[in-house]
């Protein structure tokens, strides 16, 4: 049996029984729809844990047991980026045997910025 990617993802996702299948979560109802020709354009989605600014010497001194503090506070939402542009915040979840993300908010989903 040949499963498409959406079916495979659906099998791995944690499903909230209180949400109607196919219904957008609250706050996501009035999104503009993409034209058909744009729907398959690939983008790179990343979840940024944090960052640190260090000197080149400190970078060269890093080793297998090194610990480098990041600018993010433990437990705070992480930044969702599309093609390097921040679009919202999320938390990490477990989806089957993989990590996933649970969207908290999408406040920067702007196609002009993402495609630049």
Biopython code that builds the backbone (N, CA, C, O; Angstrom):
import numpy as np
from Bio.PDB.StructureBuilder import StructureBuilder

atoms = [
    (1, "UNK", "N", (0.854, -1.183, 0.000)),
    (1, "UNK", "CA", (0.000, 0.000, 0.000)),
    (1, "UNK", "C", (0.888, 1.230, 0.000)),
    (1, "UNK", "O", (1.826, 1.325, 0.792)),
    (2, "UNK", "N", (0.594, 2.176, -0.889)),
    (2, "UNK", "CA", (1.401, 3.385, -1.033)),
    (2, "UNK", "C", (0.706, 4.541, -0.330)),
    (2, "UNK", "O", (-0.354, 4.991, -0.766)),
    (3, "UNK", "N", (1.312, 5.034, 0.782)),
    (3, "UNK", "CA", (0.729, 6.147, 1.535)),
    (3, "UNK", "C", (1.366, 7.442, 1.077)),
    (3, "UNK", "O", (2.573, 7.491, 0.839)),
    (4, "UNK", "N", (0.565, 8.500, 0.950)),
    (4, "UNK", "CA", (1.164, 9.791, 0.625)),
    (4, "UNK", "C", (1.710, 10.423, 1.898)),
    (4, "UNK", "O", (1.440, 9.944, 2.999)),
    (5, "UNK", "N", (2.473, 11.492, 1.746)),
    (5, "UNK", "CA", (3.140, 12.134, 2.870)),
    (5, "UNK", "C", (2.150, 12.620, 3.925)),
    (5, "UNK", "O", (2.412, 12.478, 5.119)),
    (6, "UNK", "N", (1.023, 13.188, 3.512)),
    (6, "UNK", "CA", (0.035, 13.670, 4.477)),
    (6, "UNK", "C", (-0.516, 12.539, 5.328)),
    (6, "UNK", "O", (-0.722, 12.715, 6.529)),
    (7, "UNK", "N", (-0.763, 11.359, 4.715)),
    (7, "UNK", "CA", (-1.244, 10.213, 5.479)),
    (7, "UNK", "C", (-0.195, 9.745, 6.471)),
    (7, "UNK", "O", (-0.528, 9.399, 7.605)),
    (8, "UNK", "N", (1.091, 9.727, 6.053)),
    (8, "UNK", "CA", (2.166, 9.307, 6.950)),
    (8, "UNK", "C", (2.283, 10.273, 8.123)),
    (8, "UNK", "O", (2.440, 9.839, 9.265)),
    (9, "UNK", "N", (2.208, 11.580, 7.858)),
    (9, "UNK", "CA", (2.294, 12.571, 8.933)),
    (9, "UNK", "C", (1.107, 12.454, 9.872)),
    (9, "UNK", "O", (1.268, 12.556, 11.089)),
    (10, "UNK", "N", (-0.071, 12.243, 9.330)),
    (10, "UNK", "CA", (-1.262, 12.132, 10.159)),
    (10, "UNK", "C", (-1.165, 10.943, 11.106)),
    (10, "UNK", "O", (-1.639, 11.011, 12.240)),
    (11, "UNK", "N", (-0.549, 9.847, 10.643)),
    (11, "UNK", "CA", (-0.384, 8.679, 11.498)),
    (11, "UNK", "C", (0.550, 8.964, 12.667)),
    (11, "UNK", "O", (0.398, 8.354, 13.725)),
    (12, "UNK", "N", (1.515, 9.876, 12.508)),
    (12, "UNK", "CA", (2.502, 10.163, 13.537)),
    (12, "UNK", "C", (2.106, 11.287, 14.482)),
    (12, "UNK", "O", (2.675, 11.397, 15.568)),
    (13, "UNK", "N", (1.156, 12.117, 14.106)),
    (13, "UNK", "CA", (0.836, 13.296, 14.903)),
    (13, "UNK", "C", (-0.014, 12.937, 16.113)),
    (13, "UNK", "O", (-0.831, 12.017, 16.073)),
    (14, "UNK", "N", (0.198, 13.679, 17.177)),
    (14, "UNK", "CA", (-0.655, 13.564, 18.349)),
    (14, "UNK", "C", (-1.930, 14.325, 18.045)),
    (14, "UNK", "O", (-1.872, 15.480, 17.623)),
    (15, "UNK", "N", (-3.076, 13.704, 18.249)),
    (15, "UNK", "CA", (-4.339, 14.328, 17.882)),
    (15, "UNK", "C", (-5.103, 14.689, 19.146)),
    (15, "UNK", "O", (-5.247, 13.866, 20.050)),
    (16, "UNK", "N", (-5.589, 15.917, 19.203)),
    (16, "UNK", "CA", (-6.393, 16.402, 20.314)),
    (16, "UNK", "C", (-7.843, 16.036, 20.021)),
    (16, "UNK", "O", (-8.412, 16.500, 19.033)),
    (17, "UNK", "N", (-8.441, 15.210, 20.871)),
    (17, "UNK", "CA", (-9.816, 14.754, 20.650)),
    (17, "UNK", "C", (-10.830, 15.879, 20.735)),
    (17, "UNK", "O", (-11.966, 15.703, 20.295)),
    (18, "UNK", "N", (-10.460, 17.038, 21.290)),
    (18, "UNK", "CA", (-11.394, 18.146, 21.436)),
    (18, "UNK", "C", (-11.441, 19.029, 20.200)),
    (18, "UNK", "O", (-12.224, 19.978, 20.163)),
    (19, "UNK", "N", (-10.638, 18.751, 19.202)),
    (19, "UNK", "CA", (-10.604, 19.566, 17.994)),
    (19, "UNK", "C", (-11.253, 18.787, 16.867)),
    (19, "UNK", "O", (-10.916, 17.628, 16.627)),
    (20, "UNK", "N", (-12.184, 19.426, 16.178)),
    (20, "UNK", "CA", (-12.852, 18.795, 15.054)),
    (20, "UNK", "C", (-11.859, 18.605, 13.915)),
    (20, "UNK", "O", (-11.132, 19.533, 13.558)),
    (21, "UNK", "N", (-11.826, 17.397, 13.341)),
    (21, "UNK", "CA", (-10.895, 17.109, 12.258)),
    (21, "UNK", "C", (-11.212, 18.015, 11.079)),
    (21, "UNK", "O", (-12.368, 18.143, 10.675)),
    (22, "UNK", "N", (-10.187, 18.637, 10.534)),
    (22, "UNK", "CA", (-10.346, 19.513, 9.389)),
    (22, "UNK", "C", (-10.653, 20.951, 9.765)),
    (22, "UNK", "O", (-10.548, 21.842, 8.922)),
    (23, "UNK", "N", (-11.028, 21.196, 11.011)),
    (23, "UNK", "CA", (-11.324, 22.557, 11.437)),
    (23, "UNK", "C", (-10.035, 23.252, 11.844)),
    (23, "UNK", "O", (-9.234, 22.677, 12.581)),
    (24, "UNK", "N", (-9.815, 24.488, 11.377)),
    (24, "UNK", "CA", (-8.607, 25.202, 11.780)),
    (24, "UNK", "C", (-8.694, 25.579, 13.246)),
    (24, "UNK", "O", (-9.781, 25.872, 13.744)),
    (25, "UNK", "N", (-7.554, 25.576, 13.955)),
    (25, "UNK", "CA", (-7.563, 26.007, 15.352)),
    (25, "UNK", "C", (-8.039, 27.448, 15.463)),
    (25, "UNK", "O", (-7.999, 28.201, 14.489)),
    (26, "UNK", "N", (-8.490, 27.828, 16.655)),
    (26, "UNK", "CA", (-8.945, 29.196, 16.865)),
    (26, "UNK", "C", (-7.846, 30.175, 16.498)),
    (26, "UNK", "O", (-6.675, 29.948, 16.803)),
    (27, "UNK", "N", (-8.225, 31.270, 15.838)),
    (27, "UNK", "CA", (-7.257, 32.280, 15.440)),
    (27, "UNK", "C", (-6.662, 32.014, 14.060)),
    (27, "UNK", "O", (-5.893, 32.829, 13.552)),
    (28, "UNK", "N", (-7.014, 30.875, 13.445)),
    (28, "UNK", "CA", (-6.465, 30.530, 12.141)),
    (28, "UNK", "C", (-7.549, 30.498, 11.070)),
    (28, "UNK", "O", (-7.286, 30.060, 9.950)),
    (29, "UNK", "N", (-8.752, 30.949, 11.383)),
    (29, "UNK", "CA", (-9.899, 30.756, 10.503)),
    (29, "UNK", "C", (-9.867, 31.597, 9.238)),
    (29, "UNK", "O", (-10.299, 31.107, 8.195)),
    (30, "UNK", "N", (-9.390, 32.814, 9.266)),
    (30, "UNK", "CA", (-9.507, 33.702, 8.118)),
    (30, "UNK", "C", (-8.201, 33.866, 7.348)),
    (30, "UNK", "O", (-7.870, 34.974, 6.926)),
    (31, "UNK", "N", (-7.473, 32.804, 7.164)),
    (31, "UNK", "CA", (-6.223, 32.871, 6.405)),
    (31, "UNK", "C", (-6.531, 32.946, 4.921)),
    (31, "UNK", "O", (-7.455, 32.288, 4.442)),
    (32, "UNK", "N", (-5.761, 33.746, 4.187)),
    (32, "UNK", "CA", (-5.955, 33.759, 2.729)),
    (32, "UNK", "C", (-5.490, 32.431, 2.135)),
    (32, "UNK", "O", (-4.534, 31.825, 2.620)),
    (33, "UNK", "N", (-6.166, 31.991, 1.095)),
    (33, "UNK", "CA", (-5.773, 30.741, 0.432)),
    (33, "UNK", "C", (-4.754, 31.048, -0.654)),
    (33, "UNK", "O", (-4.843, 32.068, -1.337)),
    (34, "UNK", "N", (-3.785, 30.154, -0.803)),
    (34, "UNK", "CA", (-2.764, 30.318, -1.824)),
    (34, "UNK", "C", (-3.306, 29.930, -3.185)),
    (34, "UNK", "O", (-4.114, 29.007, -3.284)),
    (35, "UNK", "N", (-2.878, 30.615, -4.240)),
    (35, "UNK", "CA", (-3.239, 30.167, -5.586)),
    (35, "UNK", "C", (-2.691, 28.755, -5.814)),
    (35, "UNK", "O", (-1.654, 28.394, -5.257)),
    (36, "UNK", "N", (-3.373, 27.974, -6.617)),
    (36, "UNK", "CA", (-3.006, 26.582, -6.881)),
    (36, "UNK", "C", (-1.535, 26.441, -7.279)),
    (36, "UNK", "O", (-0.866, 25.511, -6.828)),
    (37, "UNK", "N", (-1.022, 27.345, -8.115)),
    (37, "UNK", "CA", (0.347, 27.218, -8.612)),
    (37, "UNK", "C", (1.399, 27.434, -7.513)),
    (37, "UNK", "O", (2.548, 27.022, -7.675)),
    (38, "UNK", "N", (1.017, 28.076, -6.393)),
    (38, "UNK", "CA", (1.976, 28.349, -5.324)),
    (38, "UNK", "C", (1.985, 27.288, -4.231)),
    (38, "UNK", "O", (2.887, 27.285, -3.393)),
    (39, "UNK", "N", (1.022, 26.402, -4.219)),
    (39, "UNK", "CA", (0.853, 25.463, -3.117)),
    (39, "UNK", "C", (1.979, 24.443, -2.987)),
    (39, "UNK", "O", (2.170, 23.898, -1.900)),
    (40, "UNK", "N", (2.711, 24.170, -4.020)),
    (40, "UNK", "CA", (3.766, 23.152, -3.969)),
    (40, "UNK", "C", (5.167, 23.746, -3.917)),
    (40, "UNK", "O", (6.148, 23.010, -4.027)),
    (41, "UNK", "N", (5.281, 25.051, -3.752)),
    (41, "UNK", "CA", (6.596, 25.686, -3.660)),
    (41, "UNK", "C", (7.232, 25.264, -2.342)),
    (41, "UNK", "O", (6.650, 25.498, -1.283)),
    (42, "UNK", "N", (8.414, 24.647, -2.380)),
    (42, "UNK", "CA", (9.043, 24.198, -1.130)),
    (42, "UNK", "C", (9.640, 25.363, -0.352)),
    (42, "UNK", "O", (10.202, 26.292, -0.932)),
    (43, "UNK", "N", (9.510, 25.300, 0.960)),
    (43, "UNK", "CA", (10.120, 26.264, 1.871)),
    (43, "UNK", "C", (10.819, 25.475, 2.967)),
    (43, "UNK", "O", (10.497, 24.310, 3.199)),
    (44, "UNK", "N", (11.772, 26.103, 3.638)),
    (44, "UNK", "CA", (12.471, 25.457, 4.740)),
    (44, "UNK", "C", (11.931, 26.013, 6.052)),
    (44, "UNK", "O", (12.056, 27.206, 6.330)),
    (45, "UNK", "N", (11.327, 25.133, 6.859)),
    (45, "UNK", "CA", (10.789, 25.517, 8.147)),
    (45, "UNK", "C", (11.755, 25.036, 9.225)),
    (45, "UNK", "O", (12.125, 23.863, 9.252)),
    (46, "UNK", "N", (12.163, 25.942, 10.112)),
    (46, "UNK", "CA", (13.061, 25.583, 11.212)),
    (46, "UNK", "C", (12.471, 26.064, 12.524)),
    (46, "UNK", "O", (11.653, 26.983, 12.565)),
    (47, "UNK", "N", (12.908, 25.418, 13.589)),
    (47, "UNK", "CA", (12.511, 25.799, 14.933)),
    (47, "UNK", "C", (13.782, 26.189, 15.663)),
    (47, "UNK", "O", (14.641, 25.345, 15.918)),
    (48, "UNK", "N", (13.905, 27.464, 16.000)),
    (48, "UNK", "CA", (15.138, 27.980, 16.586)),
    (48, "UNK", "C", (15.070, 27.925, 18.109)),
    (48, "UNK", "O", (14.194, 28.529, 18.730)),
    (49, "UNK", "N", (16.011, 27.189, 18.697)),
    (49, "UNK", "CA", (16.081, 27.049, 20.149)),
    (49, "UNK", "C", (16.648, 28.310, 20.779)),
    (49, "UNK", "O", (16.156, 28.752, 21.817)),
    (50, "UNK", "N", (17.650, 28.886, 20.188)),
    (50, "UNK", "CA", (18.286, 30.085, 20.718)),
    (50, "UNK", "C", (19.577, 30.341, 19.975)),
    (50, "UNK", "O", (19.902, 29.643, 19.015)),
    (51, "UNK", "N", (20.309, 31.339, 20.418)),
    (51, "UNK", "CA", (21.577, 31.652, 19.775)),
    (51, "UNK", "C", (22.559, 32.160, 20.818)),
    (51, "UNK", "O", (22.186, 32.502, 21.941)),
    (52, "UNK", "N", (23.806, 32.198, 20.422)),
    (52, "UNK", "CA", (24.864, 32.733, 21.285)),
    (52, "UNK", "C", (25.870, 33.436, 20.390)),
    (52, "UNK", "O", (26.196, 32.949, 19.307)),
    (53, "UNK", "N", (26.346, 34.550, 20.833)),
    (53, "UNK", "CA", (27.380, 35.284, 20.095)),
    (53, "UNK", "C", (28.690, 35.052, 20.835)),
    (53, "UNK", "O", (28.835, 35.414, 22.003)),
    (54, "UNK", "N", (29.644, 34.439, 20.129)),
    (54, "UNK", "CA", (30.923, 34.112, 20.749)),
    (54, "UNK", "C", (32.058, 34.557, 19.832)),
    (54, "UNK", "O", (31.850, 34.820, 18.648)),
    (55, "UNK", "N", (33.239, 34.635, 20.388)),
    (55, "UNK", "CA", (34.403, 35.008, 19.587)),
    (55, "UNK", "C", (34.853, 33.807, 18.759)),
    (55, "UNK", "O", (34.498, 32.667, 19.059)),
    (56, "UNK", "N", (35.613, 34.067, 17.746)),
    (56, "UNK", "CA", (36.156, 32.998, 16.923)),
    (56, "UNK", "C", (37.056, 32.096, 17.765)),
    (56, "UNK", "O", (37.082, 30.882, 17.564)),
    (57, "UNK", "N", (37.799, 32.691, 18.717)),
    (57, "UNK", "CA", (38.660, 31.883, 19.590)),
    (57, "UNK", "C", (37.822, 30.937, 20.453)),
    (57, "UNK", "O", (38.170, 29.768, 20.613)),
    (58, "UNK", "N", (36.707, 31.448, 21.012)),
    (58, "UNK", "CA", (35.825, 30.589, 21.805)),
    (58, "UNK", "C", (35.251, 29.462, 20.951)),
    (58, "UNK", "O", (35.092, 28.342, 21.437)),
    (59, "UNK", "N", (34.942, 29.738, 19.699)),
    (59, "UNK", "CA", (34.460, 28.714, 18.788)),
    (59, "UNK", "C", (35.518, 27.638, 18.580)),
    (59, "UNK", "O", (35.209, 26.446, 18.587)),
    (60, "UNK", "N", (36.758, 28.057, 18.396)),
    (60, "UNK", "CA", (37.849, 27.108, 18.183)),
    (60, "UNK", "C", (38.122, 26.273, 19.437)),
    (60, "UNK", "O", (38.632, 25.157, 19.335)),
    (61, "UNK", "N", (37.788, 26.805, 20.624)),
    (61, "UNK", "CA", (38.015, 26.101, 21.882)),
    (61, "UNK", "C", (36.899, 25.113, 22.226)),
    (61, "UNK", "O", (37.039, 24.349, 23.181)),
    (62, "UNK", "N", (35.800, 25.109, 21.475)),
    (62, "UNK", "CA", (34.701, 24.188, 21.757)),
    (62, "UNK", "C", (35.143, 22.747, 21.552)),
    (62, "UNK", "O", (35.920, 22.445, 20.647)),
    (63, "UNK", "N", (34.641, 21.872, 22.396)),
    (63, "UNK", "CA", (34.945, 20.449, 22.286)),
    (63, "UNK", "C", (33.715, 19.630, 22.615)),
    (63, "UNK", "O", (32.654, 20.197, 22.877)),
    (64, "UNK", "N", (33.828, 18.295, 22.608)),
    (64, "UNK", "CA", (32.688, 17.405, 22.843)),
    (64, "UNK", "C", (31.961, 17.633, 24.176)),
    (64, "UNK", "O", (30.757, 17.387, 24.243)),
    (65, "UNK", "N", (32.631, 18.085, 25.227)),
    (65, "UNK", "CA", (31.976, 18.273, 26.523)),
    (65, "UNK", "C", (31.622, 19.730, 26.791)),
    (65, "UNK", "O", (31.169, 20.055, 27.888)),
    (66, "UNK", "N", (31.815, 20.610, 25.820)),
    (66, "UNK", "CA", (31.560, 22.040, 26.011)),
    (66, "UNK", "C", (30.069, 22.314, 26.185)),
    (66, "UNK", "O", (29.231, 21.666, 25.559)),
    (67, "UNK", "N", (29.754, 23.272, 27.032)),
    (67, "UNK", "CA", (28.386, 23.741, 27.219)),
    (67, "UNK", "C", (28.388, 25.231, 26.929)),
    (67, "UNK", "O", (29.176, 25.987, 27.498)),
    (68, "UNK", "N", (27.506, 25.638, 26.047)),
    (68, "UNK", "CA", (27.437, 27.034, 25.638)),
    (68, "UNK", "C", (26.043, 27.560, 25.953)),
    (68, "UNK", "O", (25.069, 27.094, 25.362)),
    (69, "UNK", "N", (25.922, 28.519, 26.869)),
    (69, "UNK", "CA", (24.586, 29.046, 27.182)),
    (69, "UNK", "C", (24.003, 29.817, 25.998)),
    (69, "UNK", "O", (24.714, 30.535, 25.294)),
    (70, "UNK", "N", (22.699, 29.654, 25.796)),
    (70, "UNK", "CA", (21.997, 30.348, 24.723)),
    (70, "UNK", "C", (21.210, 31.517, 25.301)),
    (70, "UNK", "O", (21.064, 31.635, 26.518)),
    (71, "UNK", "N", (20.708, 32.376, 24.428)),
    (71, "UNK", "CA", (19.968, 33.553, 24.867)),
    (71, "UNK", "C", (18.506, 33.264, 25.201)),
    (71, "UNK", "O", (17.773, 34.178, 25.579)),
    (72, "UNK", "N", (18.073, 32.022, 25.069)),
    (72, "UNK", "CA", (16.684, 31.662, 25.357)),
    (72, "UNK", "C", (16.563, 31.101, 26.773)),
    (72, "UNK", "O", (17.476, 30.451, 27.284)),
    (73, "UNK", "N", (15.418, 31.367, 27.387)),
    (73, "UNK", "CA", (15.134, 30.849, 28.719)),
    (73, "UNK", "C", (14.468, 29.485, 28.571)),
    (73, "UNK", "O", (13.580, 29.316, 27.734)),
    (74, "UNK", "N", (14.893, 28.505, 29.381)),
    (74, "UNK", "CA", (14.319, 27.163, 29.319)),
    (74, "UNK", "C", (12.810, 27.227, 29.539)),
    (74, "UNK", "O", (12.338, 27.898, 30.457)),
    (75, "UNK", "N", (12.060, 26.527, 28.695)),
    (75, "UNK", "CA", (10.614, 26.468, 28.827)),
    (75, "UNK", "C", (9.853, 27.512, 28.034)),
    (75, "UNK", "O", (8.638, 27.401, 27.874)),
    (76, "UNK", "N", (10.553, 28.532, 27.531)),
    (76, "UNK", "CA", (9.829, 29.540, 26.742)),
    (76, "UNK", "C", (9.618, 29.020, 25.326)),
    (76, "UNK", "O", (10.380, 28.176, 24.855)),
    (77, "UNK", "N", (8.576, 29.525, 24.637)),
    (77, "UNK", "CA", (8.317, 29.072, 23.267)),
    (77, "UNK", "C", (9.513, 29.352, 22.356)),
    (77, "UNK", "O", (10.257, 30.312, 22.555)),
    (78, "UNK", "N", (9.675, 28.490, 21.357)),
    (78, "UNK", "CA", (10.756, 28.616, 20.397)),
    (78, "UNK", "C", (10.257, 29.355, 19.150)),
    (78, "UNK", "O", (9.055, 29.405, 18.891)),
    (79, "UNK", "N", (11.177, 29.917, 18.395)),
    (79, "UNK", "CA", (10.829, 30.704, 17.211)),
    (79, "UNK", "C", (10.709, 29.792, 15.989)),
    (79, "UNK", "O", (11.614, 29.012, 15.692)),
    (80, "UNK", "N", (9.579, 29.903, 15.287)),
    (80, "UNK", "CA", (9.389, 29.203, 14.012)),
    (80, "UNK", "C", (9.888, 30.138, 12.924)),
    (80, "UNK", "O", (9.507, 31.308, 12.874)),
    (81, "UNK", "N", (10.749, 29.612, 12.046)),
    (81, "UNK", "CA", (11.226, 30.409, 10.913)),
    (81, "UNK", "C", (10.937, 29.670, 9.610)),
    (81, "UNK", "O", (11.035, 28.445, 9.532)),
    (82, "UNK", "N", (10.580, 30.445, 8.593)),
    (82, "UNK", "CA", (10.411, 29.912, 7.242)),
    (82, "UNK", "C", (11.393, 30.647, 6.354)),
    (82, "UNK", "O", (11.339, 31.871, 6.230)),
    (83, "UNK", "N", (12.286, 29.901, 5.739)),
    (83, "UNK", "CA", (13.356, 30.471, 4.913)),
    (83, "UNK", "C", (14.121, 31.555, 5.678)),
    (83, "UNK", "O", (14.535, 32.555, 5.093)),
    (84, "UNK", "N", (14.307, 31.353, 6.988)),
    (84, "UNK", "CA", (15.075, 32.271, 7.816)),
    (84, "UNK", "C", (14.290, 33.427, 8.401)),
    (84, "UNK", "O", (14.815, 34.156, 9.242)),
    (85, "UNK", "N", (13.038, 33.618, 7.979)),
    (85, "UNK", "CA", (12.211, 34.716, 8.488)),
    (85, "UNK", "C", (11.310, 34.215, 9.614)),
    (85, "UNK", "O", (10.602, 33.223, 9.434)),
    (86, "UNK", "N", (11.320, 34.885, 10.783)),
    (86, "UNK", "CA", (10.449, 34.446, 11.880)),
    (86, "UNK", "C", (8.981, 34.647, 11.532)),
    (86, "UNK", "O", (8.583, 35.700, 11.035)),
    (87, "UNK", "N", (8.172, 33.603, 11.807)),
    (87, "UNK", "CA", (6.740, 33.685, 11.502)),
    (87, "UNK", "C", (5.859, 33.400, 12.710)),
    (87, "UNK", "O", (4.650, 33.629, 12.655)),
    (88, "UNK", "N", (6.439, 32.903, 13.804)),
    (88, "UNK", "CA", (5.615, 32.583, 14.960)),
    (88, "UNK", "C", (6.411, 31.891, 16.043)),
    (88, "UNK", "O", (7.641, 31.914, 16.052)),
    (89, "UNK", "N", (5.663, 31.261, 16.980)),
    (89, "UNK", "CA", (6.290, 30.569, 18.097)),
    (89, "UNK", "C", (5.653, 29.196, 18.258)),
    (89, "UNK", "O", (4.495, 28.988, 17.895)),
    (90, "UNK", "N", (6.431, 28.252, 18.813)),
    (90, "UNK", "CA", (5.942, 26.885, 18.981)),
    (90, "UNK", "C", (6.633, 26.220, 20.154)),
    (90, "UNK", "O", (7.613, 26.734, 20.692)),
    (91, "UNK", "N", (6.104, 25.067, 20.541)),
    (91, "UNK", "CA", (6.769, 24.229, 21.527)),
    (91, "UNK", "C", (7.089, 22.899, 20.866)),
    (91, "UNK", "O", (6.436, 22.495, 19.904)),
    (92, "UNK", "N", (8.094, 22.231, 21.390)),
    (92, "UNK", "CA", (8.495, 20.931, 20.870)),
    (92, "UNK", "C", (7.577, 19.862, 21.447)),
    (92, "UNK", "O", (7.277, 19.868, 22.641)),
    (93, "UNK", "N", (7.132, 18.942, 20.590)),
    (93, "UNK", "CA", (6.329, 17.799, 21.006)),
    (93, "UNK", "C", (6.944, 16.543, 20.403)),
    (93, "UNK", "O", (7.818, 16.627, 19.541)),
    (94, "UNK", "N", (6.490, 15.388, 20.856)),
    (94, "UNK", "CA", (6.926, 14.128, 20.275)),
    (94, "UNK", "C", (5.807, 13.640, 19.363)),
    (94, "UNK", "O", (4.660, 13.499, 19.787)),
    (95, "UNK", "N", (6.159, 13.383, 18.098)),
    (95, "UNK", "CA", (5.199, 12.895, 17.102)),
    (95, "UNK", "C", (5.688, 11.530, 16.638)),
    (95, "UNK", "O", (6.527, 11.440, 15.741)),
    (96, "UNK", "N", (5.169, 10.478, 17.241)),
    (96, "UNK", "CA", (5.666, 9.135, 16.938)),
    (96, "UNK", "C", (7.063, 8.984, 17.487)),
    (96, "UNK", "O", (7.286, 9.162, 18.685)),
    (97, "UNK", "N", (8.006, 8.657, 16.626)),
    (97, "UNK", "CA", (9.404, 8.526, 17.030)),
    (97, "UNK", "C", (10.219, 9.755, 16.669)),
    (97, "UNK", "O", (11.446, 9.734, 16.768)),
    (98, "UNK", "N", (9.560, 10.817, 16.254)),
    (98, "UNK", "CA", (10.246, 12.028, 15.841)),
    (98, "UNK", "C", (9.803, 13.202, 16.699)),
    (98, "UNK", "O", (8.756, 13.161, 17.346)),
    (99, "UNK", "N", (10.623, 14.250, 16.691)),
    (99, "UNK", "CA", (10.201, 15.505, 17.291)),
    (99, "UNK", "C", (9.263, 16.207, 16.327)),
    (99, "UNK", "O", (9.365, 16.040, 15.112)),
    (100, "UNK", "N", (8.358, 16.985, 16.870)),
    (100, "UNK", "CA", (7.461, 17.799, 16.072)),
    (100, "UNK", "C", (7.331, 19.158, 16.725)),
    (100, "UNK", "O", (7.990, 19.433, 17.727)),
    (101, "UNK", "N", (6.494, 20.003, 16.173)),
    (101, "UNK", "CA", (6.253, 21.293, 16.799)),
    (101, "UNK", "C", (4.763, 21.531, 16.911)),
    (101, "UNK", "O", (3.986, 21.167, 16.028)),
    (102, "UNK", "N", (4.383, 22.148, 18.016)),
    (102, "UNK", "CA", (2.996, 22.533, 18.243)),
    (102, "UNK", "C", (2.957, 24.054, 18.155)),
    (102, "UNK", "O", (3.566, 24.745, 18.971)),
    (103, "UNK", "N", (2.250, 24.562, 17.175)),
    (103, "UNK", "CA", (2.201, 25.999, 16.923)),
    (103, "UNK", "C", (1.445, 26.697, 18.052)),
    (103, "UNK", "O", (0.338, 26.301, 18.416)),
    (104, "UNK", "N", (2.057, 27.734, 18.592)),
    (104, "UNK", "CA", (1.411, 28.571, 19.613)),
    (104, "UNK", "C", (0.781, 29.777, 18.939)),
    (104, "UNK", "O", (-0.384, 30.093, 19.179)),
    (105, "UNK", "N", (1.554, 30.451, 18.092)),
    (105, "UNK", "CA", (0.991, 31.567, 17.339)),
    (105, "UNK", "C", (1.778, 31.767, 16.052)),
    (105, "UNK", "O", (2.959, 31.434, 15.956)),
    (106, "UNK", "N", (1.090, 32.316, 15.080)),
    (106, "UNK", "CA", (1.696, 32.681, 13.796)),
    (106, "UNK", "C", (1.382, 34.151, 13.580)),
    (106, "UNK", "O", (0.275, 34.505, 13.177)),
    (107, "UNK", "N", (2.359, 35.002, 13.850)),
    (107, "UNK", "CA", (2.101, 36.430, 13.720)),
    (107, "UNK", "C", (2.892, 37.081, 12.598)),
    (107, "UNK", "O", (2.727, 38.272, 12.335)),
    (108, "UNK", "N", (3.750, 36.314, 11.934)),
    (108, "UNK", "CA", (4.563, 36.901, 10.888)),
    (108, "UNK", "C", (4.475, 36.159, 9.570)),
    (108, "UNK", "O", (5.412, 36.207, 8.774)),
    (109, "UNK", "N", (3.372, 35.475, 9.323)),
    (109, "UNK", "CA", (3.232, 34.698, 8.090)),
    (109, "UNK", "C", (2.935, 35.639, 6.930)),
    (109, "UNK", "O", (1.781, 35.855, 6.560)),
    (110, "UNK", "N", (4.018, 36.198, 6.361)),
    (110, "UNK", "CA", (3.918, 37.189, 5.311)),
    (110, "UNK", "C", (4.667, 36.646, 4.090)),
    (110, "UNK", "O", (5.890, 36.513, 4.129)),
    (111, "UNK", "N", (3.958, 36.338, 3.024)),
    (111, "UNK", "CA", (4.578, 35.734, 1.846)),
    (111, "UNK", "C", (5.650, 36.614, 1.227)),
    (111, "UNK", "O", (6.603, 36.092, 0.648)),
    (112, "UNK", "N", (5.527, 37.929, 1.329)),
    (112, "UNK", "CA", (6.530, 38.827, 0.756)),
    (112, "UNK", "C", (7.884, 38.638, 1.449)),
    (112, "UNK", "O", (8.924, 38.648, 0.790)),
    (113, "UNK", "N", (7.873, 38.466, 2.781)),
    (113, "UNK", "CA", (9.109, 38.278, 3.532)),
    (113, "UNK", "C", (9.684, 36.882, 3.302)),
    (113, "UNK", "O", (10.891, 36.727, 3.116)),
    (114, "UNK", "N", (8.830, 35.880, 3.315)),
    (114, "UNK", "CA", (9.263, 34.488, 3.196)),
    (114, "UNK", "C", (9.904, 34.228, 1.842)),
    (114, "UNK", "O", (10.892, 33.498, 1.768)),
    (115, "UNK", "N", (9.379, 34.797, 0.783)),
    (115, "UNK", "CA", (9.880, 34.507, -0.551)),
    (115, "UNK", "C", (10.988, 35.438, -0.994)),
    (115, "UNK", "O", (11.489, 35.307, -2.110)),
    (116, "UNK", "N", (11.386, 36.382, -0.143)),
    (116, "UNK", "CA", (12.445, 37.330, -0.515)),
    (116, "UNK", "C", (13.804, 36.696, -0.447)),
    (116, "UNK", "O", (14.807, 37.353, -0.728)),
]
sb = StructureBuilder()
sb.init_structure("model")
sb.init_model(0)
sb.init_chain("A")
sb.init_seg("    ")
for serial, (resi, resn, name, xyz) in enumerate(atoms, 1):
    if name == "N":
        sb.init_residue(resn, " ", resi, " ")
    sb.init_atom(name, np.array(xyz, "f"), 0.0, 1.0, " ", f" {name:<3s}", serial, name[0])
structure = sb.get_structure()
